[in-house]
Amino acid sequence: MHHHRRFTHFFNLFCTNTPLRTLRTITPSLHLHLHLHQHHRALSFSPLHRHPPDPTPSLFKDDPIAFLSNSWVDNFRHPNATVTNLSPSFRRLDLWLLAYQKVVADDTGSYLPRSSVPSSALNDLLSLRNAVLDRRFRWGQRLKFFIKSPKDTTDYESLSKRKIKAILTTTQPTPFQDKIVQEVLLMILEPIYEARFSSKSFAFRPGRTPHTVLRVIRRSFAGYLWYMKGDLSTLLDGMKVGMVVGAVMRDVRDKLVVDLIKDALVTPVVKTEVEKPQKKKKRKYQKKRVLAEDEPKPDPYWLDTFFGFAPEEAEKVPNWGHCGILSPLLVNVCLDELDKWMEGKIKEFYVPSKSDVIWNNPEGEAEQGNTSWPEFVPTSGPDKTRKMDYIRYGGHILVGVRGPRADAASLRKQLIEFCDQKYMLKLDNESLPIEHITKGIMFLDHVLCRRVVYPTLRYTATGGKIISEKGVGTLLSVTASLKQCIKQFRKLNFLKGDRDPDPQPCFRMFHATQAHTNAQMNKFLGTMAEWYRYADNRKKIVNFCSYIVRGSLAKLYAAKYKLRSRAKVYKIGARNLSRPLKEKKGQSPEYQNLLRMGLAESIDGLKYTRLSLVPEADYTPFPSNWRPDHEKSLLEYIKLEDPKTLEEQQSSIREQGLVSPQDYISMLVWNYKRSTLPRDQLSFVKSDESTVGNQQLLVGSNQDEDDRKSNEEENDENMDAAQMLISSFTFSLLMLA
């Protein structure tokens, strides 16, 4: 006990006189005690412990979600501030534990609660954090790990030389500890850059999807005549390290973060060259493969089908060096310069015209009505407003120009020069074609075109004379591309042929039951209907998908149940294939009895077998300056936190004579209390009446009876007023809620 006190006293002196950075390099065990001492100033441990003790729950008192929420709020409050010190964020062990939980969930497919994390994993996680802070962490380690996945049970110390060589020279999955570091970097850096990104980029960002792009195009690109579509997806394969680091350091100048990203880009990734597949010899007997206990089952067929059906612009996902999930964020960081440059060009290009119906405001930002409806524009001449807009999804850009084609050609020349100087990307006129809206522009598997209408314009001229003349209107149309849909279905082996597509049986579902097959295909059809939600021809394209899937299943069932043709399948199984085809019980009355008793499996029919069953296209109005819900909530929260907002609200209430909701509720409560007093007196009088009884009948006179009746009527009126106030009070509370 005496030795224990001496050691504790020495340790307290050592902590107070030694810098933390020096202590961090001593031993992980001592660093853990220092960490505990910093937080609580009270330790009790034995000097005989060689391994680091278990981190106590007191280290995780702070909520990492609250910390990240505050980080988002702070960055959106000061979006232009340069970040120079992120070390305190990296020291937070609760943030590392949250990253560990997310990576474990991705790795094992099950969520691990904080209370279920073993103490050994906490110690390993602490050593990984210390290694990152001390610059001892190396990306892509294959034999030495600070922390391993719960699934990884390999004993790397007892491996043979042949296995070690195979691990070092062949392609291996991303190490578990690398994923944790990537997750921590993403959690820290994403709120910093999301507050600074342009609203013109939509890929690899939270709250933004290809559907958002289509709705923005429908809302903001009506009235543009010339379109320029560019493919910069080669930048998604990789950029020079100096460019990436320079783009990161525009907003984040923390040396630890910059060095981690630079090392992740510089460290080579070992990849095995893909050899040509050799023809496998047929075996007489092949043993059935049994899955291990922790091995996940192969993806079901409909998942494979769903992930294979993606637009060309969204197929490529960047993966730079050892950056992993950090790569898409870095792509947006690098291409944000292009977005900001194009925003400047939009302001330079804008030249309003007073005689134009839309976009005639000198500032160009005011709301000019819903531009997705017909726009009456001059056919030619200087009266046309010059305006352009820009949108980027990943490495694909779309520029709309309203004005002469020469202006679009001049803009293309400047864009080529900018990409050459900034990204060293050699573009030419063929890679940035300028096309007229009448030819149809393909973007995200949808075709952008216009319908020309000639409405009659009636307006009042000077002198009160009503003039009627014929105008020219354009209606922007966003339609799904049938050609791209057929191309995707051909990839999935659902059909063959282009002009007259013929469904092919999907034999990968041969061994599944009819109920299971129909259920999986219904999920696929639901996905297709949702993907084409904002297409003008949604009914036709989804009905076509349903025709292909239904024909494919009919051919599969014809081969499976030996029915020879699709017509016989439809005759037994009905149009939507909801009746059982096995043993031809679909039309028998015994099947209904078996289904009612639970002895037969119920089969769901296929969706959208008729055109009337397909939902209509979604034409919900879209705001011009759209923001995702989480950004709107952040900006609203920041605005409400500002004391100036409260002062403005109070001054407007005083000036306009309004009543705040709090004052209104207090008035209701006060009136309710005042109105309940007569009600209480009435109950007291009635209780007295029961005790007095016959005395009032004997002694009372006609005059007393009249007085009593008048008092009762008055009390009843007070009760009615109280009831009305109670109902109005509850109604106002419901409205406020």
N, C-alpha and C positions, 0 to 999 in steps of 0.2 A: 504494500500500500504506500509506503514511504517512497519507493522508487517510482511508483505511478504518479505521485504528486510532483516529484522533481521533474519527471519527463513532461508533464502537462505545463509546468511553469516555464521550462525551457522552450517548449513549443510555442507558447504565447509570446514570449520575447522574440522568438525567431520570426513569427508571423508579422509582428509589428515593425520589425527593422529590415526585413528583406523584401525587395520588389516582387510583385506577383509574376512578372514575366521570367525572372530568374528562377523562382520556385517551380515554375511549370516544367522546367527541364530536368528536375532532380529525379523524381520517380512518380509514376502514376499513383502509387499508394499515398505518398505524401501529399500529392496535389489534391487528391480527394479529401483528405483531412483539412487541407487549407480551404477548400471550397466550403466544406461544412462549417469551418470556423468563421469564414467571412459572412455566412448567412446567419449564424446563430450565436457565435462567440461562446459556445459551450460544447465541450467534447468529453467523451468518456470512452476510451478504447485501450486495448492492451498492446504494449509494445512488442509482444510476441507474434502479432499478426503479420504474416509475410504478404498475403494477397490483399488487394484493396477490399475494405469492408463494403457491405451492400449499401448502395445509396438509399438513405431513408426517405420515407414519403414526404418529409418536410422540404426536400429539394424541389418537389413538384407542387408547391402550394399555388403557384401562379398558373392561370389558365392560358395555354398557348393560343387558343382560339381568340380570347380577348386581346392578347398581344397582337395577333395578326390583324384583327379588326381595327385596333388603334393605328396600326401601321398603314392600313388602307386609308383611314380618315386623315391622318397626318399628311400623307403624300398627295391626296386630292385637295387638301387645304393649301399646300404650297407646291404646286406642280412644277415650278421652275427652279426650285432650290437644288443645288448640287450636293450629293451625299458623299461625305468624306470618311465617315467612321461607322462601320457595321460590325465591329468586333463585339460590342455588347449583345447584339442579336445572336451571334455565333456561340457565345458562351452560355446561352440559355439551354439547359439540359432538357427542359420540358418541350422545347421546339424539336430537339433531336429525337425525343421519345415519340412525338407526333409523327415525324417523318418515318421512324421505325414502324409504327403501327400501319401507316399507309403502304409502305413497301411490303410488309408481311401480308397485308390483305391482298395486294396484287400478286404476290408470290404463291400464297397458299389458297387463296380464294375464300378465306374466312377472316372476320374481324377479330382482332385480339384486344380485349379491354386492357386498360392501364393496370388494373389490379392483377391481371393474369400474366403480366410480363415477368419472366423469371429473373432472380437477382443476378445470375450469371450474365444474362443478356444486358442488364443495366450496367454492369461493370464493363462489359465489352463496348457498350455504346459510349460510356464515359472515356474509355481509352481511345476510341475513334475520334471523339470530339477533341481530345487533347492533342492527338496526332495532327489533326487539321490545323489547330491553333498554333502548334509548334513547327509547322511546315514539314512534318515527317510523313505526311500522307502522300502516296503515289497512286496515280490512276492505273487501272488495268492489272493490278496484282493478281497472280494466278495460284500462288502457293502459300503466301503469307497474308493472313487476314487478321484485322482487329476484331471483326465480328462476322459471323457466318449466318446463313439462313437457317431457320428451324428445320427445313427439309434436308439441308446438307449434313449428312452424317459421315462424310469421307474423312478418314484419318490421313492427313497429308504427310505426316512424318514417317509413315510406314509404307509409302508408295514405292513401287519398283521404278528402276531407271526408265524402263520402256514407257510406263504410264506417265511419268513426269515429262518425258520428251513429247509425248502425245499432247499433254495439256499445254505445254509451252509453244508448240508449233501448229496447232490446229485452231480453228475458229471455236471460241467458247462463248457462252452467254455472259452478259454484263455481270460483273461481281456484285454480290449483295451489298457490300459496303459502299461501292460506287453509286448505287441507286439511292442510298440514304443521303449521301453528300449532295447528289443532284437534286433530291427532293428539298433539302434544306435551302440550297441556293435558289431554287425556284420559289419557295415560299417567301424568301426575303426580297428577291429582286422583282417578282411579278407586280406587287403593288407600286413599286417605284416607277416602273416603265409604263404600266397601264395608265397612270395619271398623265403621262407625257405623249402617248401615242396619238396619231392622227385619227380622226373619225372616219377617214376614207379607207382604212384597212380593216378587213373583216376575218381573215383566216387566223387560226391558232390563237384566238382570243376568247375569254369567257363572255358568255351572253351573246355571241355573234355566230351565225350559222349561214350556210348557203341560202336558206330561206330569207334571211335578213337582206342578203345581197339582191335577191330577186324583187323583194318588196321595195327596196331603195331605188332600184332601176325603174320599176313601174311608177314610182312616185316622182322621181327627180329627173328622169331622162326623157320625158315626153317633150316633143318639140325639137329634138336634135336631129339634124339631117345627116351628118357625117360621123362615122364611128371608126375609132382606131383601136385595134385589139393587139396587145403585145404579150409575148411569152418570155418571161425572165426566169423560167424554172431551172435553168442551168445554175443560177445562183444558189438554189436550194441544195445542190450537190456539194457545195463547199466554196468558201472564200478564203482569201489570204488572211493569215493570222493577224497581221498588222492592221488590216481593215476592221476586223471584228473587235480587236482590243481597242482601237481608236473609237469605234462607235460606242462601245460600252463605257469608255472613260468620259464621254460627253456629259453623262449624268452621274456616274458612280466612279469615285476615285479612291476607293478603299483598296489598299495594296493586296490584302489577303484575297479578296474576291477576284481582282484582276489576275493575280498569279494563278489562282485555281482554274479560272477559265482558260488562261493561256496554256497552262500545263495540259489541260484536257484536250486542247486543240493540237498541241505539239506532240504529245505522246503517241507513238505509232500504234495502230490497231492491227493485231495479228489476224490475218485471214487466210484460210486455206483456199487454194485454187480449185475451182469446180472442175472435176474430171468428167469426161463424157460417160454417160451411163452405159454399162455393158449389159448385154442380154443375159437375163437370169435363166439358169437351167431349171427345168421343171423337176420338182421333187415328187417322188411317189407318195410320201406321207409328210405332211406339215403339221407340226404340233401347234395346238391352239394357244395363242398368246394370252396370258393372264395378266391383268393390270395389277401393279403394286398397290399397297394400301393407301399411300399418299399421292399416287399418280392420278392426275385428273383424267376424266373420260374424254374421248375425242369430241370436238364440237359437233352438235347436231347438224343435220343437213341444211335446215333453214338458216342457221347462223352463217354457214359458209356462203349460202346464196345471198344473204343480206349484205355481208361485207364485200362480196364481189361486185355488187351493184353500186358503183360510185361514179360521179362525174369525173371527167379527165382532169379538170383543174384541182380536184380534191384527192387524187390518187397518190400523189407524191408527198410523203412526210419527211422533212429533213432529219438527218442524223449525223451530226458533225463530231468526228473523233470519239471521245469519251463523254461528250456532253449529254447524250441521251435525251431525257425529257426537257432539258434546257435548250436544245437546238431550235425548236420552233420560236421560242422567245428571242433567241439571238438573231434569227432571221428577221423578225419584225423590228428589232433594234437597228439592224443594218439598213433595212429598206425604209425605215422611217424618214431618212433624209430625202428619199425620192418622194414620199408622201408630202412632206413639208414643202418641197420645191414645187410640186404640182399645185399645192394650195396657193402658193404665190402666183403661179401662172394663171390660175382661175381668176384671181382678182385683177391681174393685168389685162386679161383677155376681155373682160366684161365692158361692153359699150352699150348703154341702154338707148332705146328709141321711144320717143313720146307717142308715136302713132302705133306702136305695137301694143297688143292687148296684154301680153304677159311679160314679166321681167322688165318693166319700164321704170322701176324705182331706181333713183341714182345710186343708192347703196347696194341694191341687188340682193339684200338679205330679207326684205320684208315679205310677208306671206302674200302670194298672188293668186290665191284660190288653189283648187286641186288640179295640178298639172297633169294628172293621169287621164283627164277627160279631154274632149276635143279642144284643140288650140287653134284659134283663127289667126293665121300668120300670113303676112304678105308673100306672094309667090316669088318676087325678086325685087331688086333695087336696094337702095341704102336705108330703107325704112325698117329693115329686119334687125332685131336686136342681136348683137354678137355676144355669145355666151358659151361656156364650156363647163363640163363636169368630169369627174375622175373617180374611179373606184378600183380597189386592188384586193384580190383574193389570193393570198399566198404569193406565187411568182407570176400570176396572170393579172394584167391590167386592162381596163376598159375606159376609153376616153370618148365622150360625146361632144360634138362641136356643132353649134348653130351659127352659121355664117358661110362665107365662100370657102371652097375647097382649098384655095391658096393659103388661107390661114391655118387649116389643118396640116397642110404640107410643111409650113414654116414651124409649127409646133413639133411635128415629128422630127425635123432636123435638129431642133434644140434638145429634144429628148434623147436622141442618139448620141449627141455630144456629151450630155450629162452622164449617161450610163458609161460612156467610154472613159471619162475623166474620173468618176467617182468609184465605179465598180470594175473598171477594165473589161467591160463586156462589149464586144464588137457586135453591133446591130446594124441592119441595113433596111432598105425600104420594103423588102419582101417579108422580113420578120415583123414589121409594123405596118400591115396593109391598111389603107384608108378605103372604107366601103360605105356606100350609100345605104340608107335605111331601107330602101325598097328591095335590096338584094337579100336582106335577112342576115342578122349577125348572131352567131352561135356563142353562147356563154353559159356555162354550168348546165349543159344538156338542154338548154332552152333557146328558142329562136326569138330574137327581138325584131319585130317588123312593125309596120304602121298601116292603118286603114285610112284612106283619104275620104272625107265627107264634105258635102257642099251645103251647109245650112244657110237659111235665110236670116240675115242680120237686120234687126229693126232698132233704130235709135232715133233720138230727137235732135234735130239740127238747130242752128240758131234761128230764132223766130218761132220756135215751137212746131216746126214742120217735122213730121215723122217720115223718115227715109227707110226704105226696104231695099236691101241689095244682097246679092249672093256672096257668101264668104267661102274660104277654104279652111277646113279643119282636119287635124290629124289625131288619130287615136292610137296610142302605143299599145301593141299587142305582145304579150309574153306567152308563147305557146311551147309546149313540150315537143321535143324533137322525136318523131317516130323512128327516124333513121338511127339515132343514138340508142333508143330503146331496143330496137332489133339487134344492134351490135352487142349490147350488154347481154341480151338473152342468148345470143349465139355463143358468147363466152361461157355461159353456164350450161351449155348443151341442152337448151330447152327447145330449140328450133333450128331449122336449116332453110336456106334460101333468103333472098332479099325482097324481090318484088311480090312474090307469093309465099310468105313464110308458112312453113309446115311444122306443126308441133312434133317434138320427138319425145319418146317415153323417158322419164327420169328413173333409170334403173337403180340409182343409188338408194332409192326408197323401197326397193323390191321386198325386203324382209320385214318392213314395218306393217302394222295393221292398217286397215282402211281408216279407222277413226284417227290414229296417230298421224297418218299421212295427210289427211284433210286438215287436221288442226295445224300442222306445220305450214302447209301452203296458205292457210288463212292468215297466219302471221305474216307471211311474205307478201300477200296481197294487201294487207293492212299497211305494211311498210311502204309499198308502192303508192297506195292512195295518199299517204301522208307526204311522200316525197314530191308528188305532183300537185300538192295542195293549192298552189298559187298560179297554176297554168290555166290559160283560158280554155284549153281543150282537155281539161281534167277528165271529164266524163268519157271522152273517146279513148284517151290513152290508157286509162285504168280498165276500161272495158276490153281493150285489146290485150292487156296483160292477163286479164281473167280468162279470155279466150285461149291464150297460149297455155296457161297453167292447166285449165280444164281439159284441153285436148291432150296435153302431155300425160295427165293422170288417167284419162280414159284409155290411152294407148297402153299405159303401164298396167292397168287393171285387166285390159283385154288379154295381155300376155300372161299375167299372173294367174287369172282364173280361167284361161283358155276359152274366151268368149269370141275370138276371131275378129271382131270389128268394134269400132266405137259405138255404132248404132245399138248393138246389143247391150253394151255397157250402160248407155243412157236409158234404154228400155227397162232394164232391171233396177238400176241405181238412181233413176230420175235425172232431171236436168242438172241438179247441183250435186249429184253423187252422194246423197244423204242416206240412201237405202243400202242395206248390206248386200254385197255381191257374192259372198261366200255361200255356197250350196244353194244359191238362187232363192233365198228366203225373203228377199226384199218385198215381194208382192204378196207374201203369204200372211194370213191373219195371225198365225202362230207367233210371228216375230213381235207383234205389238204386245201379246201376252207375256212373252219372254222379257221384253223391254220393261214392262210394267212391274214385273217381279224382280227385276234387277239381275236377271241371268244373261242378258245380252248387253253388249256395249253400245251406248248411244253414239251416233255418228253425226257430227256437225256438217251441214252442207257447205259447199264453197261459196265465198262471198262474191258479190258483184256479177252474178250470172246474167243479169239484165241491165240495160243501160239506165233504166229508171232507178236502180238501186245504188248507183254510184253517186256520191255527194257532189254538189256543185263546187265550182272554184271559189276560193276565199277572196273576196274583194274588200276586206276590212280596210278602212282608211288608215293610212300610215303617215305619221307626222313628218314634217320636213327635216327638223333637227332632232332626229331620233337618237336616243341613248338607251343602253340596256337598263333593266330594272335596278340592278345593283348600283350602277353609277348614279341613277336618279336618286336612289335612297341616300347614297353618300353625300351628294351635293345638297339634298334637302336637309340632311342632318347637320352638315356644316353651316348651312344658312340659319337654321334654328338655333345653333349654338352661339352665333354671333350676337352680341348684345345690341348692336344697331338694329337688328330685326325686331327685337322686342320693343325698342324705343319707337320705331316707326309704327308698329301695330298700336301701341298705346296712344300715340299722338293722333293717329287716324280715328281711333275710337272716340277720343275727346272732341275732335273737330266735327265728326259726322254724327255725334250723338248716338253711337251704337252701344250695345250691351254685349259684354263678353260672355261666353258660355258659362264661366264660373259664377258671374254675378246673376245670370239668368236662373241657374239652379238654386242659388241661395235665396232668391226671391220666391221661387216656387216652394221651397222648404218652409220659409217663414209664413207664407200664406196658408200652407197646409197646417202648420201648428196653430195659427190663429183660428182657423175654421173648425178645428177639432174640439175647441173649448165648449161650444154649445152642445155638441154631441155628447160630451162627458156629463154635462148637467142633465141632459135628457135621460140618460141611463140612471142617474142618481134619483131623479124624480120618479121614474117607473118602479124602482126598487122600494121607494117609500110608499107608493100606491099599494103595493102588495101587502105591506104591514098595516096600513091604516084601514083598508078594506071598507067595511060597512059604515064606518063613521062618516065618510064623505057622503055616502048615499042618504044617511039619516039627517045630518046637519046641513049639508050643502043646499044651496038654492039654485034657481035657474040662472041667476046672474053669475054664480061661481062656475057653473058648468060652461057658460059661454066664454068666460075668461080662460078656463082650462083648455078649451078647444082652440082658442086663438094662440095660446102659448105652444100647443102641440104643432099647429100648422107652421109657426115661426121656426120651431126646432127642426121640423121636417125640411123646410127650405134650407136651413143651415147644413143639414146632413147632405142634401143634394149638392149644395155648393162644395162641400168637402169632398164628396165622391168625384165631382168633376175635376177638382184640383188634383186629386190623387191620380186619376186617369191621365190628365195632361202631364203630370210629373213623370209618370212611368213612360208615357209616349216620348217625351223629350229625352229621357235617359236612353231609350232604345235608339232614337235618331242620332244621338251623340255617339253611341257605341258603334 
